[in-house]
Amino acid sequence: MIAMSSINFSSMISYSVLAPFFPNEAKRKGVSQTVIGLIFGWYALCVLVGSLLLGKYIVQIGAKRMIITGMFVSAVCTILFGLLDRAEAGTQFIILCFVIRSVNAVGFAAAMTASFAILAKVFPNNIATVLGCMEIFTGLGLILGPPIGGWLYQASGYEVPFIVLGGLLFLMVPFNIWLLPGQDAVPTRDSFFRLCTIVKIPIICFVVLTLSSGLGFLDATLSIFAIDKFSLSPGSVGLLMIGLSLPYGAASPIFGLFSDKHPYARKWMMVIGGMSTAAGFCLLGPIPVIGVHSHLWLTILMLVVIGLSLCMTAIPTFAEMLVCAHENGFEEGLSTLGLVSGLFSAVWSCGMFVGPTLGSYITQKSNFEYASACQGGLAFLAAALQGMYSIYEVHKKRSTQAKGTVTEHPGPANDRTPLLPSPNSS
């Protein structure tokens, strides 16, 4: 648990450090808003591919080896990304951004996919609770990353934030070599394709995609919107982002504990959380058609709402996917955990690609307000689909129970036996 917490914290603080200052720094290097979104999104696309491949072969590679190697690669790439201010503006800067982010993404995919699988194997009966506790450190990393990055950038320039956090990742490597146990398992014949043929899995995956796309969208666009709209400094933008990550991290263990104690409520947590997320994004700008003007207090309030609702939606998703896989004949072991973890990480990363890329494009062509509303529309659609399928599941379960009751209590053997004896019987 301590090892996994250190991985989550160090990985997330290194990931989130870019948000307050990199978009503006990239603009000075001649990069457009759309390409900035692609730089953020490309990272997620590479995590997607890496998660699927590494999740499939986690048994052959070894979970501990994947984590250690992944963190080492991420540490090196984080420091290298901090040296990009020395690159020439334009094409050279853009190409180096994509190359370094690609390699960093594979390292991140290795560490996170293996850590999810190990947690689910060590704590099989309390998955949501454990993941909820882990999300405290995810939230803590997301909380501290932007303000630390913004302050270090203001105080010492572009390179220092990446060198400091890359060094933190390096420190985590020997720590986890010493602390992590080995995990032995047998490869499974199951595949991602078979997992995705279960109807419930793609629906949950779409929910996960909308969650991560929302976070990715905010990473790529919120800092520029806040600086232009409210004249905030990079350090203040970092503090603004705490409004999103602090509620997320604080509420995670509560929602995790509730999810494990009341498994039947998981589907409805995803529905309610998704609807709340949709409302939060529509009011974040807010969308111009509702006639409400943008205010800093409203932006902060909606970030809090989005943080809480994303947490409510995200916590039960992994546990629900795993239960669904086991109910449909998947073996209980590290192989299945690797498949589910890999698929979860891949879909999450797909959203982290779609959010910044599509959001930055809409922002460039229109404005932040409409882009945020589109993100809210995606969250609403996912919640609606999850809600309809949940209602179908409840109806199907009741029908099955009703049929079972009829089977267990059959009627008389001869339903045509007369209630009164016939006159001839006497």
C-alpha distance (Angstrom), angle and dihedral (degrees) to the residues before:
residue distance angle dihedral
M1 . . .
I2 3.83 . .
A3 3.80 90.8 .
M4 3.81 92.7 49.8
S5 3.80 90.7 47.0
S6 3.80 91.2 53.9
I7 3.81 90.7 49.8
N8 3.81 93.1 50.2
F9 3.79 94.0 45.7
S10 3.80 98.1 46.1
S11 3.81 94.0 42.1
M12 3.80 94.2 49.1
I13 3.79 96.7 44.5
S14 3.81 89.3 51.5
Y15 3.81 91.3 47.2
S16 3.81 96.1 47.9
V17 3.82 97.2 44.7
L18 3.83 91.4 86.6
A19 3.80 98.6 60.4
P20 3.85 102.7 81.8
F21 3.80 99.5 47.8
F22 3.82 114.3 8.6
P23 3.86 96.9 79.7
N24 3.82 91.5 55.7
E25 3.81 92.2 41.4
A26 3.81 89.4 52.0
K27 3.80 90.5 49.4
R28 3.81 88.9 56.7
K29 3.81 87.1 54.4
G30 3.80 90.0 57.5
V31 3.81 97.5 -100.1
S32 3.82 118.1 146.8
Q33 3.82 124.0 -131.7
T34 3.82 91.0 -108.0
V35 3.82 92.8 53.4
I36 3.81 90.4 46.5
G37 3.79 87.3 56.0
L38 3.81 89.4 48.9
I39 3.82 91.0 52.3
F40 3.80 89.8 55.1
G41 3.80 92.0 40.7
W42 3.81 96.1 46.0
Y43 3.78 89.6 61.6
A44 3.78 89.4 57.0
L45 3.81 92.9 46.0
C46 3.80 90.4 55.5
V47 3.80 90.6 47.4
L48 3.82 87.2 53.3
V49 3.81 93.5 55.5
G50 3.80 92.8 40.7
S51 3.81 93.0 49.5
L52 3.80 93.6 52.9
L53 3.80 94.0 48.5
L54 3.80 96.6 41.5
G55 3.80 93.1 42.6
K56 3.79 90.2 55.5
Y57 3.82 94.0 49.8
I58 3.81 100.2 34.7
V59 3.82 92.0 117.5
Q60 3.81 93.7 51.0
I61 3.82 93.9 45.4
G62 3.80 97.2 38.4
A63 3.80 124.9 -118.1
K64 3.81 95.6 -117.8
R65 3.81 92.9 48.1
M66 3.80 90.2 50.4
I67 3.80 92.3 53.4
I68 3.81 96.0 46.7
T69 3.81 94.7 45.3
G70 3.79 92.3 44.0
M71 3.79 93.5 53.1
F72 3.80 92.7 47.3
V73 3.82 91.6 51.5
S74 3.82 91.2 47.2
A75 3.82 91.3 50.7
V76 3.81 93.2 52.8
C77 3.81 92.9 46.0
T78 3.81 93.3 47.5
I79 3.81 90.8 56.6
L80 3.82 92.1 44.7
F81 3.81 90.5 51.7
G82 3.79 87.7 57.5
L83 3.81 90.2 60.8
L84 3.81 94.0 58.0
D85 3.80 92.8 96.1
R86 3.81 85.2 76.4
A87 3.81 91.5 59.6
E88 3.79 120.2 97.8
A89 3.78 116.3 -95.8
G90 3.78 117.9 -101.3
T91 3.80 125.4 18.7
Q92 3.82 98.3 7.4
F93 3.80 92.8 51.9
I94 3.81 92.7 47.0
I95 3.83 94.9 48.2
L96 3.81 92.9 48.6
C97 3.81 90.1 48.8
F98 3.79 90.9 55.1
V99 3.82 95.1 44.5
I100 3.82 96.3 48.6
R101 3.80 93.1 42.5
S102 3.82 90.1 50.6
V103 3.80 94.2 55.7
N104 3.80 91.9 41.2
A105 3.80 89.6 52.6
V106 3.81 93.0 55.8
G107 3.80 90.0 51.6
F108 3.80 91.0 49.0
A109 3.83 90.9 48.2
A110 3.80 91.3 52.8
A111 3.81 94.0 50.6
M112 3.81 97.3 44.1
T113 3.82 97.8 41.8
A114 3.80 92.2 51.0
S115 3.82 93.6 43.8
F116 3.83 92.8 53.9
A117 3.80 90.7 49.2
I118 3.83 93.9 48.6
L119 3.81 92.3 48.4
A120 3.79 92.9 50.9
K121 3.82 90.6 48.2
V122 3.81 95.5 48.5
F123 3.84 95.0 42.5
P124 3.83 104.8 31.1
N125 3.82 96.2 156.8
N126 3.80 98.4 45.4
I127 3.78 103.4 39.8
A128 3.81 97.7 138.1
T129 3.81 93.0 44.7
V130 3.81 92.3 49.8
L131 3.80 92.5 45.2
G132 3.79 89.0 47.9
C133 3.80 90.1 54.5
M134 3.80 89.7 46.1
E135 3.79 90.0 53.0
I136 3.82 87.8 62.5
F137 3.79 87.0 69.8
T138 3.79 91.4 41.2
G139 3.79 88.2 53.3
L140 3.80 91.4 43.8
G141 3.80 90.1 53.7
L142 3.80 90.8 48.0
I143 3.81 90.0 46.5
L144 3.79 96.8 49.8
G145 3.82 98.2 35.9
P146 3.83 99.9 70.2
P147 3.84 98.6 42.8
I148 3.81 93.6 41.6
G149 3.79 90.1 46.5
G150 3.80 92.1 47.0
W151 3.80 93.8 47.7
L152 3.80 95.2 45.1
Y153 3.80 89.7 47.5
Q154 3.80 92.3 50.9
A155 3.80 92.7 45.3
S156 3.80 102.7 39.5
G157 3.80 110.6 9.3
Y158 3.79 136.5 -111.7
E159 3.82 101.2 -44.0
V160 3.82 102.3 52.9
P161 3.84 100.2 67.6
F162 3.81 91.5 55.1
I163 3.81 95.2 43.8
V164 3.82 92.0 50.1
L165 3.81 95.0 47.8
G166 3.80 93.4 40.1
G167 3.80 86.9 55.5
L168 3.82 89.3 51.5
L169 3.80 89.8 54.9
F170 3.80 90.3 50.0
L171 3.82 89.6 54.8
M172 3.80 90.4 54.0
V173 3.83 92.2 59.0
P174 3.85 99.4 70.8
F175 3.80 89.9 35.2
N176 3.81 91.6 59.1
I177 3.81 93.7 40.4
W178 3.80 87.0 60.9
L179 3.81 98.0 39.4
L180 3.81 107.3 38.0
P181 3.82 119.4 88.7
G182 3.81 122.5 -138.7
Q183 3.80 118.6 -105.1
D184 3.81 121.3 -145.4
A185 3.80 120.5 -164.8
V186 3.80 144.4 150.5
P187 3.85 120.1 -112.7
T188 3.80 116.1 -108.6
R189 3.80 129.8 -137.1
D190 3.80 92.0 -137.9
S191 3.79 119.3 107.5
F192 3.79 142.4 -158.9
F193 3.82 88.8 -108.0
R194 3.81 93.0 58.6
L195 3.79 90.5 45.5
C196 3.80 91.5 52.7
T197 3.83 92.7 50.4
I198 3.81 88.9 70.5
V199 3.83 101.7 96.3
K200 3.78 95.3 -139.5
I201 3.82 93.6 55.3
P202 3.85 97.8 63.4
I203 3.81 90.1 47.1
I204 3.82 92.0 53.5
C205 3.81 88.6 43.9
F206 3.80 89.9 56.0
V207 3.81 89.3 51.2
V208 3.82 89.9 51.5
L209 3.81 90.6 47.6
T210 3.81 92.5 55.0
L211 3.81 90.5 49.7
S212 3.77 95.8 53.2
S213 3.80 93.4 39.3
G214 3.80 87.8 57.9
L215 3.80 92.0 53.0
G216 3.81 91.8 45.1
F217 3.78 91.3 48.7
L218 3.80 91.3 54.2
D219 3.82 92.0 46.8
A220 3.79 91.9 56.6
T221 3.81 101.7 37.8
L222 3.81 114.1 20.2
S223 3.82 96.9 76.0
I224 3.82 93.8 53.6
F225 3.83 91.1 45.0
A226 3.83 92.4 49.6
I227 3.81 93.9 46.1
D228 3.82 93.3 48.1
K229 3.81 97.1 39.3
F230 3.80 102.3 38.2
S231 3.86 101.4 18.5
L232 3.82 92.4 -122.4
S233 3.81 124.5 168.3
P234 3.84 121.1 -123.1
G235 3.82 89.2 -103.0
S236 3.80 91.2 52.6
V237 3.80 90.7 48.0
G238 3.80 87.7 55.1
L239 3.81 89.2 54.1
L240 3.81 90.0 47.1
M241 3.80 90.1 57.6
I242 3.80 89.9 57.2
G243 3.80 84.6 73.8
L244 3.80 86.9 70.3
S245 3.80 103.1 37.0
L246 3.83 100.9 39.6
P247 3.83 96.3 60.2
Y248 3.81 89.2 42.5
G249 3.80 93.6 54.4
A250 3.82 95.5 39.5
A251 3.81 95.2 50.6
S252 3.83 96.6 42.7
P253 3.84 99.0 87.4
I254 3.82 91.2 44.7
F255 3.79 93.5 52.8
G256 3.82 90.1 42.0
L257 3.80 93.2 53.9
F258 3.81 91.4 45.5
S259 3.82 90.8 49.1
D260 3.82 93.2 53.4
K261 3.81 93.5 44.9
H262 3.81 93.2 47.2
P263 3.84 107.8 30.1
Y264 3.81 91.6 167.9
A265 3.83 88.8 64.4
R266 3.81 95.2 58.8
K267 3.79 94.9 89.8
W268 3.79 91.6 50.4
M269 3.80 91.7 47.3
M270 3.80 87.6 58.8
V271 3.81 91.5 49.1
I272 3.82 96.9 47.1
G273 3.80 92.4 41.6
G274 3.80 91.7 49.6
M275 3.79 93.1 50.9
S276 3.81 91.2 48.4
T277 3.81 90.1 49.1
A278 3.81 90.2 52.6
A279 3.81 91.7 51.9
G280 3.81 91.4 47.1
F281 3.81 94.1 53.3
C282 3.81 92.8 46.1
L283 3.81 90.6 54.2
L284 3.81 96.2 39.0
G285 3.83 93.7 83.0
P286 2.96 86.8 12.0
I287 3.82 108.8 -123.3
P288 3.84 106.3 -107.7
V289 3.83 96.8 -132.4
I290 3.83 92.8 70.9
G291 3.81 91.6 60.6
V292 3.83 96.9 -126.9
H293 3.81 116.7 135.3
S294 3.79 123.5 -132.9
H295 3.82 116.7 -100.5
L296 3.79 131.1 172.8
W297 3.82 92.1 -125.1
L298 3.81 90.5 52.5
T299 3.81 91.4 50.0
I300 3.81 91.2 51.1
L301 3.82 92.1 46.6
M302 3.79 92.7 50.5
L303 3.82 91.2 48.1
V304 3.82 87.7 55.8
V305 3.82 90.8 49.1
I306 3.81 91.3 48.1
G307 3.81 91.7 48.0
L308 3.81 93.0 52.4
S309 3.80 94.8 42.9
L310 3.80 93.7 46.6
C311 3.79 88.2 52.0
M312 3.82 92.8 49.8
T313 3.79 90.4 50.4
A314 3.81 99.3 41.5
I315 3.83 102.3 46.5
P316 3.84 98.2 67.0
T317 3.82 97.0 40.6
F318 3.82 100.4 83.2
A319 3.82 93.8 44.2
E320 3.81 90.9 47.6
M321 3.82 91.8 50.6
L322 3.80 91.3 49.6
V323 3.82 93.9 48.4
C324 3.80 89.8 47.8
A325 3.83 91.1 52.4
H326 3.82 92.7 50.2
E327 3.82 91.4 47.2
N328 3.79 89.0 55.3
G329 3.80 96.8 53.8
F330 3.82 104.2 -87.3
E331 3.79 114.1 146.4
E332 3.80 120.3 -107.8
G333 3.79 105.5 -117.7
L334 3.80 147.0 85.8
S335 3.82 92.7 -69.4
T336 3.80 93.5 59.9
L337 3.79 90.5 41.6
G338 3.80 88.4 53.4
L339 3.81 91.4 51.5
V340 3.80 93.9 48.6
S341 3.81 92.4 42.0
G342 3.80 91.6 47.5
L343 3.80 92.5 48.9
F344 3.81 91.5 46.8
S345 3.82 92.2 49.6
A346 3.81 91.4 44.8
V347 3.80 94.2 51.6
W348 3.79 91.2 44.0
S349 3.79 88.6 52.5
C350 3.79 91.8 47.0
G351 3.79 87.7 58.2
M352 3.80 90.4 47.7
F353 3.82 86.5 56.5
V354 3.80 96.9 44.4
G355 3.82 95.1 45.1
P356 3.82 100.1 55.7
T357 3.81 95.1 34.4
L358 3.80 99.1 47.0
G359 3.79 93.2 33.6
S360 3.80 93.8 51.6
Y361 3.81 91.0 47.1
I362 3.82 92.7 51.7
T363 3.81 90.4 44.0
Q364 3.81 91.0 52.7
K365 3.81 94.0 45.6
S366 3.81 95.9 40.4
N367 3.83 122.5 -4.9
F368 3.80 143.7 -74.4
E369 3.80 92.6 -93.5
Y370 3.82 94.7 61.3
A371 3.81 92.6 40.3
S372 3.82 89.9 54.4
A373 3.80 90.6 48.9
C374 3.83 90.2 52.7
Q375 3.79 88.4 53.1
G376 3.79 88.6 51.7
G377 3.80 89.7 51.1
L378 3.82 90.8 55.9
A379 3.81 90.9 51.3
F380 3.82 90.6 49.2
L381 3.81 92.0 50.6
A382 3.81 92.5 50.5
A383 3.81 92.1 47.7
A384 3.81 91.1 48.4
L385 3.82 92.2 51.5
Q386 3.80 91.3 47.1
G387 3.80 90.2 48.6
M388 3.81 94.1 50.6
Y389 3.81 92.1 47.9
S390 3.81 91.1 47.3
I391 3.81 90.5 53.2
Y392 3.83 88.9 49.2
E393 3.82 90.1 50.6
V394 3.80 92.3 51.1
H395 3.82 91.6 48.5
K396 3.81 91.7 47.6
K397 3.81 91.9 49.2
R398 3.80 92.1 50.7
S399 3.80 91.4 48.5
T400 3.82 90.7 50.9
Q401 3.80 91.4 48.4
A402 3.81 90.8 49.1
K403 3.81 91.6 51.9
G404 3.79 90.1 47.5
T405 3.80 90.9 53.3
V406 3.81 91.6 52.4
T407 3.82 90.5 49.4
E408 3.82 93.4 49.3
H409 3.84 93.2 48.3
P410 3.83 107.0 38.3
G411 3.76 121.4 -179.0
P412 3.85 125.7 -108.6
A413 3.79 117.1 -52.5
N414 3.80 91.8 -117.0
D415 3.79 111.1 34.3
R416 3.81 90.4 -179.6
T417 3.83 95.1 65.0
P418 3.83 105.6 125.0
L419 3.76 117.5 -115.6
L420 3.84 91.0 -137.2
P421 3.81 126.3 40.9
S422 3.80 116.0 -107.3
P423 3.82 118.3 -110.5
N424 3.86 91.7 -113.7
S425 3.80 92.8 58.2
S426 3.78 90.6 76.3
